[in-house]
Amino acid sequence: MGLVRSDIRLRDGVSTCQSVRKLSRSVKPKNKLKAFVDPVFFRHYVECVDTTRELLLGEDDDGRRADRIMRKALRHVPLSTIYRLFRQGGIQVDYHPIRPEDRLRKGQIVQVFLPESLLASCDHKMPESLSAASSSSASRGGLTPPVVEEAPKVLWQNRHLLAFHKPRGMLVHDGEESLTAHALRLLRGELSPSVSFSPGPLHRLDRNTSGIVVFSKTRTGAEKFTAAIRNRDIKKFYVAIVHGEISQAVFFRDTLSRDPRRRVSTVDKSGRTASLCAFPLERHDGLSLLLVELHTGITHQIRAQFAAHGMPLAGDTKYGGQRTPIISHYFLHSCCLYFKTPLFDDLPSTITDPLPADFSAAAMRLFGVGAEELERIMFQGIERLLTH
């Protein structure tokens, strides 16, 4: 018996793989081995025909294009292979071939016929797979788990979004000790199953920056929050300690470029536009405590812009800041998110995160202001910036 290519189309557009599948059902078990005496062709049958994965679509898959869903479900499979599967009828709903542009619905079952070597890519155990991916990413990058002195805390949540306090020293993305891994463990068993959607952070903070990080729990939450960020409908406020005594509000508008080798952002005419404004809360002995409103979101933006204007964050040695007996590292905290328009009925207009204990202690020693007084002037400053 000669070999036949699996992708040759027979009559009525049926591929050889589909023909072999039908034939195998009609062959009695005792004759099956005899029917496929060619060992190469028999191996091809086992690998290409008898490996089927069924994917049940959930609420977060509803209305999405078939190719978008498959690209998420088969994230380790080359795009060319996915589209070849579409062309050859290897992706079906209710055992009827579908097209990449077809819109799929909640409750439908997608059948995927894959070689055994690619079958593992279909496994969609969302929290476990994402944790594993984060862990492998950390190991590839040579990252070591950071030392974190406090645990992340939930500041607010609803059905769609989850806001955390991220401690200083904790990575957002990479590794089993990251905030993402913590969130996935917390959400395990709570989320609706989905083939194409995975929960994750909707923005990020640097490792040694503390404060608010919002995670998506549903596709609706991710889409609404991302659209609000893109349309500048969310205002982000930070508190920082910088070198220099600043007595009035400042506004910076620069273009920043990322230097991947040095892992720093620098002012460069060919870079991306970055803007922020800052309002002084306290100043003393060559240092200032500032409330910063971030207008754009570029890696290391606050640190890079203040350094470029001669006011680096105290303790930020990467950008020219100096350590002191009180300041062994830089202090930068995301203290407030303000929503111009409500994304959901149960979403408050502001999500706030009080200063961490070490930040409050440093502010007390440097500026003589206690935690309660500091919080009061901080939110007075936010109200003042919101009215301008």
C-alpha positions in Angstrom: 0.0 0.0 0.0 1.5 3.3 -1.0 1.7 6.5 1.0 -0.8 9.3 0.5 -0.3 12.9 1.6 -2.6 13.9 4.4 -3.3 17.4 2.9 -4.5 16.2 -0.5 -8.1 17.1 -1.1 -10.4 14.3 -2.3 -13.9 14.7 -3.7 -16.3 17.2 -1.9 -13.3 18.9 -0.3 -12.6 16.1 2.1 -8.9 15.6 3.1 -7.1 12.2 3.2 -6.9 12.5 7.0 -10.7 12.8 7.2 -11.2 9.9 4.8 -8.9 7.7 6.9 -10.8 8.7 10.0 -14.1 7.6 8.4 -12.5 4.4 7.1 -11.1 3.5 10.5 -14.6 3.6 12.0 -15.8 1.0 9.5 -12.9 -1.4 10.0 -13.4 -4.1 12.6 -10.7 -4.1 15.4 -9.3 -7.5 14.4 -8.7 -6.2 10.8 -7.5 -2.7 11.7 -3.8 -3.6 11.8 -4.1 -5.6 8.6 -5.8 -2.7 6.8 -2.9 -0.4 7.6 0.1 -2.7 7.0 2.4 0.1 5.9 4.1 1.1 9.2 4.8 4.7 8.1 1.2 5.3 7.1 -0.1 3.6 10.3 2.1 5.9 12.4 0.7 8.8 10.4 -2.8 7.7 11.2 -2.1 7.4 14.9 -0.5 10.8 15.0 -2.7 12.9 12.7 -6.1 11.3 12.9 -6.6 9.8 16.4 -5.6 13.0 18.4 -8.6 15.2 19.0 -9.0 17.9 21.5 -12.4 19.4 22.4 -12.6 22.9 23.8 -15.7 24.2 25.5 -16.2 27.9 24.9 -17.0 30.1 27.9 -18.5 33.5 28.3 -15.2 35.3 27.7 -15.0 33.5 24.3 -18.4 34.6 23.1 -18.4 36.6 19.8 -14.7 36.2 19.1 -13.3 35.2 15.8 -12.4 31.6 15.5 -8.8 32.4 14.6 -8.4 34.7 17.6 -9.6 31.9 19.9 -7.3 29.3 18.3 -4.3 31.6 18.5 -4.9 31.8 22.2 -5.7 28.1 22.7 -2.8 26.9 20.6 -0.4 29.6 21.7 2.7 27.4 21.2 1.6 26.2 17.7 2.9 28.2 14.7 0.4 30.5 13.0 1.0 28.7 9.7 0.0 25.4 11.2 -3.2 26.9 12.7 -4.3 28.3 9.4 -3.4 25.1 7.6 -5.7 23.3 10.1 -8.5 25.7 9.2 -7.9 25.1 5.4 -7.8 21.3 5.9 -10.9 21.1 8.1 -8.9 20.2 11.2 -10.8 22.8 13.3 -14.5 22.1 13.6 -17.6 23.0 15.6 -20.0 20.1 16.1 -17.8 18.2 13.6 -18.4 20.8 10.8 -15.3 22.7 9.5 -15.2 26.4 10.4 -13.4 29.3 8.9 -11.0 31.7 10.6 -13.4 34.6 10.4 -16.4 32.8 11.9 -17.7 34.2 15.2 -18.1 31.6 17.9 -20.5 31.5 20.8 -20.5 30.5 24.4 -21.3 26.8 24.9 -20.1 25.7 21.5 -17.5 22.8 21.5 -14.6 23.2 19.1 -12.9 20.0 17.9 -9.2 20.4 17.0 -7.4 17.5 15.2 -3.6 17.8 15.8 -0.5 15.7 15.6 0.4 14.2 18.9 3.6 16.3 19.1 1.4 19.5 19.2 -1.5 18.1 21.3 0.0 19.5 24.6 -0.4 23.0 23.2 -4.1 22.6 23.4 -4.2 21.9 27.1 -5.9 25.0 28.6 -5.7 24.8 32.4 -5.5 28.5 32.7 -4.0 29.3 36.1 -1.5 26.4 36.1 -0.3 27.1 32.6 0.1 30.8 33.2 2.0 30.1 36.4 4.3 27.7 34.6 4.8 30.3 31.9 5.7 32.9 34.4 8.1 30.6 36.1 9.9 29.6 32.9 10.1 33.2 31.9 11.9 34.1 35.1 14.3 31.2 34.7 15.1 32.2 31.1 15.8 35.7 32.1 18.1 34.7 35.0 15.9 36.4 37.5 16.1 35.5 41.2 13.0 35.7 43.4 13.0 39.1 45.0 13.0 39.5 48.8 9.5 40.9 49.7 8.9 42.1 53.2 5.1 42.3 53.0 2.4 40.4 51.2 0.2 41.9 48.5 -3.2 43.0 49.6 -6.6 43.3 47.8 -7.7 46.9 47.7 -10.9 46.5 45.8 -12.6 44.0 43.4 -15.8 43.2 41.6 -16.7 40.6 39.1 -14.5 42.0 36.3 -11.5 43.7 38.0 -9.2 43.2 41.0 -7.0 45.9 42.4 -3.9 44.9 44.5 -1.4 46.7 46.6 1.9 45.6 45.2 4.7 45.7 47.8 8.1 47.1 46.9 10.5 44.4 45.7 7.8 42.2 44.1 7.8 41.7 40.3 4.5 42.1 38.5 5.1 39.4 35.9 7.9 36.9 36.3 8.2 33.9 38.5 6.3 32.0 41.2 6.8 34.8 43.6 5.4 37.5 41.3 2.1 39.4 41.8 0.7 37.6 38.7 1.4 34.2 40.3 -0.2 35.4 43.5 -3.3 36.6 41.7 -3.7 33.4 39.8 -3.5 31.4 43.0 -6.1 33.7 44.6 -8.4 33.4 41.6 -8.1 29.7 41.2 -11.5 28.1 40.9 -13.3 31.5 41.0 -13.2 32.3 37.2 -15.4 31.0 34.5 -13.6 28.7 32.1 -12.3 30.2 28.9 -10.3 29.0 25.9 -9.1 32.4 24.7 -9.0 34.7 27.8 -6.5 34.6 30.7 -6.5 37.0 33.6 -3.6 39.3 34.0 -2.2 42.7 35.0 -3.6 45.6 32.9 -0.6 47.9 33.7 2.6 47.5 35.5 4.9 49.0 38.2 8.7 48.6 38.4 9.9 46.0 40.9 10.9 48.5 43.6 7.8 50.8 43.1 4.9 50.0 45.4 1.2 50.7 45.0 -1.8 49.9 42.9 -1.9 47.3 40.1 -5.2 46.3 38.5 -5.8 42.8 37.2 -8.5 41.7 34.8 -10.8 38.9 35.9 -12.9 38.9 32.7 -12.5 39.9 29.1 -15.0 42.7 29.6 -13.0 44.1 32.5 -9.8 43.9 30.4 -11.3 45.6 27.4 -13.0 48.5 29.4 -9.9 49.2 31.5 -7.6 49.1 28.6 -9.8 51.5 26.6 -10.0 53.9 29.5 -6.2 54.0 29.8 -5.9 54.5 26.0 -8.5 57.4 26.1 -6.8 59.0 29.2 -10.0 58.4 31.2 -7.9 57.1 34.2 -5.7 59.5 36.1 -2.7 57.9 38.0 -1.1 59.6 41.0 2.2 58.7 42.7 4.2 60.0 45.7 7.9 60.3 45.4 10.9 61.7 47.3 13.3 63.6 45.0 16.5 65.6 45.3 16.1 69.3 45.3 13.7 71.6 47.2 10.7 72.3 44.9 8.5 75.1 46.0 5.9 75.1 43.1 4.2 72.8 40.7 6.3 71.5 37.8 5.3 70.1 34.4 7.6 67.9 32.3 7.1 67.0 28.6 9.9 65.0 27.0 10.5 62.2 24.5 12.0 59.0 26.1 13.8 56.1 24.5 14.6 52.8 26.1 18.2 51.5 26.2 17.8 47.7 26.3 21.4 47.1 27.0 21.6 49.4 30.1 17.9 48.9 30.9 17.3 52.6 31.4 15.1 55.2 29.7 16.7 58.4 28.5 15.5 61.6 26.9 15.9 61.3 23.2 14.4 63.2 20.3 13.5 60.0 18.5 11.6 58.6 21.5 8.0 58.5 22.7 6.3 61.5 24.2 6.2 61.4 28.0 4.5 64.0 30.2 3.8 64.4 33.9 3.1 67.2 36.4 4.1 67.3 40.1 3.0 69.2 43.1 5.2 69.7 46.3 3.8 68.3 49.5 6.8 68.9 51.8 10.5 70.0 51.4 13.4 70.1 53.7 17.2 69.9 53.7 17.6 69.4 49.9 14.8 66.9 49.5 11.2 67.2 48.4 8.1 65.0 48.9 6.1 65.3 45.7 2.7 64.2 44.4 3.0 63.2 40.8 0.3 62.9 38.2 1.4 60.6 35.4 -0.1 61.5 32.0 1.6 58.7 30.0 2.8 55.3 30.8 6.4 54.6 29.7 8.9 52.3 31.5 10.8 54.2 34.2 9.1 57.4 33.2 9.0 59.2 36.5 12.5 58.1 37.4 13.9 59.1 34.0 12.2 62.4 33.6 13.0 63.7 37.1 16.6 62.6 36.6 16.7 64.4 33.2 15.6 67.6 34.9 18.2 67.5 37.6 15.9 66.1 40.3 16.5 62.3 40.5 14.6 60.2 43.0 16.6 60.1 46.2 18.3 56.6 46.5 17.7 55.8 42.8 21.4 55.1 42.0 20.5 53.9 38.5 19.4 57.4 37.5 21.9 59.4 39.5 20.1 59.6 42.9 22.1 59.4 46.1 21.6 57.2 49.1 21.6 58.7 52.6 21.6 57.3 56.1 17.8 57.3 56.0 17.3 56.5 52.3 18.8 53.2 51.2 16.5 52.8 48.1 14.2 55.1 46.2 10.7 55.8 47.4 8.0 55.8 44.7 4.4 54.7 45.4 1.3 54.6 43.2 -1.3 56.0 45.7 -4.4 56.6 43.6 -6.3 55.8 40.4 -9.1 58.2 39.5 -11.8 57.2 37.0 -13.3 60.1 35.0 -16.3 58.0 34.0 -17.4 54.8 35.8 -16.4 51.6 34.0 -18.9 49.6 36.1 -21.8 50.6 38.4 -20.0 49.3 41.5 -16.6 50.8 40.6 -15.7 53.8 42.9 -14.4 57.0 41.3 -11.1 56.5 43.1 -9.0 53.5 44.2 -6.5 54.5 46.9 -3.5 52.8 48.5 -2.0 54.3 51.7 1.8 54.7 51.9 3.7 51.7 53.1 5.1 51.7 56.6 8.7 52.2 55.5 7.7 55.1 53.3 5.7 56.8 56.1 8.6 56.3 58.5 11.1 57.9 56.1 8.7 60.8 55.5 8.5 61.3 59.2 12.2 61.4 59.7 13.0 63.5 56.7 10.1 66.0 56.8 8.6 65.7 60.3 5.2 64.8 59.0 3.2 61.9 60.6 1.3 59.3 58.6 -2.2 60.7 59.2 -1.1 64.3 58.3 0.8 63.0 55.3 -2.3 61.2 54.0 -4.4 64.3 54.5 -2.1 66.6 52.5 -1.6 63.9 49.9 -5.3 63.7 49.1 -5.8 67.4 49.3 -3.1 67.6 46.6 -5.0 65.1 44.5 -8.2 67.1 44.8 -6.2 70.2 43.7 -4.7 68.5 40.7 -8.1 67.1 39.7 -9.6 70.6 39.6 -7.0 71.9 37.2 
